[in-house]
Amino acid sequence: MGNFSVFHYEVMSDVKKACELGEKALQDALDKLDDVDEETFRDAQSIIELLKENLSLWKEEDGAVDDL
């Protein structure tokens, strides 16, 4: 779902949908972190961090667009 959120942001220029999908992907990932082994956990941490950064940037942009 994370890649699909990037698709909506980059290709479809749909910031709101990208944020919705990104938030869902983030929550799903966080919910499952306790169930994975240490190596998978380390790999997942970097992906989760990138998703959080994307969401932060997208929400900031979306807020700027809403303010216009």
N, C-alpha and C positions, 0 to 999 in steps of 0.2 A: 504494500500500500504506500510505502514511502516513495518509491520510484513513481508511482502513479500521481502522487501529490506534486512531485517535481514536474511531471508532464503537464499537469493542469496549470502550473505556474509559468513554465517556460514556453510551452507550445500553445496552450489555449488562452493564456493571459487571464486566467480566472483565479485571482488571489484568494477569494473567499472559499472556493472549492478546494484549492490547494491547502489552505489552513485547516479546513474540516477534515480532509483525508489525512493530513500530517498529524493532527491531534489524535485521531483515532489510531493511527499506526504507532504513535508514541505511547499511548495508553496501553495498547495491546502488548507492546514490547516490554514495558515496565511491569505489566501484570505477569509476564512469563519469565522474568529474569531469575526468580528464585528457583525455577525448575531446571536450570541449565548447569552444565559443568563449568569449571573455572576457565578453561580456554575459550569456550563459547561466550562466557560472560565478558571476558576481556575484549573479544571481537565485537560483541554487541555494544559495549560501552562507547566505542568510537562512532559507531553508526548512530546510536541514540544522541550523542553529542552533536553530530552533524544535523540531525533532524531538529533538535532544539534550536540550533543556530539558524537554520532555514526558517523555522516558525517565527522566531524572533524578528528576523529581517522582513518576512512577509507581513507579519502583523503591523510592524512599524510602517511599511509601505501602504498597507491597506488603510491604516489610520490617517496617513497623509492624504490619500485619495479621498477618504470620506470627509476630510476637513475642507476640501476645495469647494 
